[in-house]
Amino acid sequence: MAEFPIEDPDSGLKDQPSSSTDVDRLHRAAANLPPPCEWSGVAVRLLQGVLYHDDSEQNWEILLRNTTLLSDYFAKLGLMLVVDEADAMAYLRQFDEEEWPNEYPEIPRLFRRQPLSYETTLLCVLLRDELRRFEEQEVFSDRCIIAQSDLLPVWQAFFRAEQDAVKLNRQLGSALRKLEDMKFVKQFEKEPPTWEVRRILKARVPLEDLEKLRQALLSEVARRGQASDSTDTKPTSTGEEESP
């Protein structure tokens, strides 16, 4: 994980300038700072995660006007800017080893691969399937919306039959909120809980990986079923995600 400066609440007391000369020096340095450019805010948004047209039309237009500048900027950090105009989203990813020129120096990874829990991986697969079915249908909406109550029966099939439905629904809600933090889903309505499946899942879980992940999940279900006591079953990671 990249290390970013964190402001300590007490640091202001420890780092006060010791004299008026220090204050003047700081003021002069601040006065010489270059102003932010048009795409500075968009660059920060991209470092935070996926940028969607739906979230801010203004940011999307700035991105399209400055795609080359942004691509060049992020390439110097070892990151590739992916702009998918068809799905109206943009995101960053690390260059693969084979994509990075051999004559270039190695750059530390800004994004780390974060193992996903069984529950989070399962939900990614279920929602990717839902998005695939949605795109295969003739629909007038461009948003894939699913009610949590419709997702619950499919979710329950991957857990032991005797597990409490209320508890499983809470786990499902928790997993959905985790994916919302990752911008994979967005809450559409609170009551009853309804979620929009966001199209970044197409990039994070391509169709060619979907069946492999599904088989890994089924193997995990079988492993859990063989355990004599569910409390002795340790969570198993079946997927991973890059995060800053």
N, C-alpha and C positions, 0 to 999 in steps of 0.2 A: 504494500500500500504506500502511495506517495506520502511523504511527510510535508504537511503544510503548517505554516506558523499558526499557533493558537494563542489567542490573547488571554493572558492570565489576569483575573480581576485585580490582583495586587501589583501587577507589573508597573502600573502607572506610578505607584508610590516608590518603586525601586529604581525606575528609569527616568526620574525627573532630571532635566538638565541641571548641572551643578552651578551654572552661572549665567548671567545675561549674555555673555559671549556665546555660550552654547545655544541659547535660545535664538540668537541672531543667525547663527550658522544653520540651525534647523530651518528657520524661515527662508533663508536664501536657497537651501537645497530644495525645499518644497516649491519655491517660485520657479525653479529651473526644471521641474518635472515636465515631461512631454504630456500634452493633453491626450485623453483617450480618443481613439478613432471611432468611426461609425460602427464598426463591427466588434468593438471591445465587449459589449454586453452579451452579444451572441456567442462569442468565444467562451465566456464564462459559463453561459447556459449549456453549451456543448460539453464542457468539462464536468458539469453536474449530472449529465445524463442525456437522454434523447430529447431532441427538439422537434416538436410537432407543429404543423401549420395551424391546427385547431387551437393550440395553446396561446399563440400570439401571431396574428397575421403580419403585424409590423416586423417582428423578429424574423419571420420567414422571408419576407421581402428583402430585408437587409442581408440575410444569408445568401439569397440567390444573386443579389447584386455584387457580393464580395466572395463568391465561392473560391475563386482562384487565390485571392489573398489569404483567405482562411486556410485553404489546403496547404499552401506554402508555409504558413506559420506553424500549423500543427505537424507538418512533415519534419520540421526541425526538432520537434520533440519526440519523433518516432511514432507519430500517430497518423492514421489515415482518416480523412473526413469522407464519410459516405453520405451522399445526398440522393435520396430516393424520391424523385418528384412524383412518380406514379402514386406512391402511398403517402406522399406529403410528410416525410419525416427525414431527419438527419441525425447522425450519431458518429461517434469516434470509435475506432478500434486500433489495437496495436498492429503494426506491420508483422506479418509472419516472417520467419527467418529467411525463407526463400525469396521473399519480396524485398528484403533489405539488401542494398548493394554491398558486395563483399568489401569494396574499397572504403566504405563508410565506417567510421568508428562505432562501436557498440554504444547504445544508449540505455540507461536503466529503464525498466518497465515502469510506466506511470500507473497502469492498470494491473491489478493482481487478479489471478484466477481464484475465485472464491467458491469453495465447494457448497453445493446446495443440499439441503436436507431432503429426505425421502418425500416429505409432504410438499415441499416447494417444487421439487422436480415433477412429482405426480401432477400437481396443478398446472405446471407449464405444459405438460403433454396433453392433458385434458382440454385445456384452452386452445392449444395449437390445433387440435383435432376440430374443435368447435369453429375456429377461424377458417380452417380448410373447407368445412361443410358450408359455411356461410358464403365463401367466395365461389363455390360451385353452384350456388342457387341463384335464381333470377330474382333479385330483391331491389327495391327502390331506395333503400337506406344504404349509406356508405359506412355505417357503424355496426359493428358486431356486438349486440347487447345480449346478455344472458342473466337470468334471475338466479340468485344463489340457491333458491329452492329447487330449481331445475337441475342444477349442478350437483346437488347433494346426493341423489341416488347413485350417480356414476361414481362419485367420490367414495361412497360407502362400500362399493364393490371391491375396493382395494384394501379393505381392512377386515379384521376378524368379525364374523357375523354377530358375536355376542356383545360387541362394543356398543356403548350407549349412543343413540342417534343425536341427542342434544349435545353431548360432548364432541361428537364428530362434526356437528355443524359449527361449534365454536372453533374447532381446529381449522375447518375450512375458511371461516371468516378471518382467522389469524393469518393463514397462508395467503389469502387474497390481499390483506393489508400489506404483507411483506412484498408481494408482487406490485402493489401500488407504489410502494417506496422505490421500486426498481423501474417504475413507469411502464410496466407490462400490462397493467390494467388501470382503469380509472372508475371510481364509483360514479354511477349514473344516477341512482336514486338510493336514499337511505332506507326508506320504508315503503314497500318491502325491499330488502337489499338487492340491488341490480347493478351489474358491472359491465363496462365496455372493455372488450378485449382489444388491446392496442396492437398495431401492426408490426411493432418491433419484434414480436414473437416470431414473425416470419424469418427475420434475420438471425435471431438467437437460436431458434429451433427449426432449421430447414427441414423440408419434407424427407430428404434422404437420411436424416438422423432420427426422425420420428419413430420409425419402427424399431430401431436399435434401442432407443430409450424405453419404448413400450415393453420390449422383451426384458430389459433390465429391471423394470418395475414388477413385471410378473414373477421374475425370479426372486425378487425381494419379498413379494407377497407369499410365495411358497416357503421361503426361509422363515418368515415370521410365523407362518401357520404351523411349522414344525417345532417352534419353541414351546416348551412345556408351560411357561409362565410369561405373559406379555410384558411383565415388569422387568424381566431379564433380557428383553430384546433391545439391543442398542440401535439407535438410529443409524441408517446407512446412507451415505451420499451416493447418488446415482447421476448427478449432473454437476455442472459448474458454470459460473458466470463471471465475467470480467467486471471489476468495479474499481473506481479511482481510490 
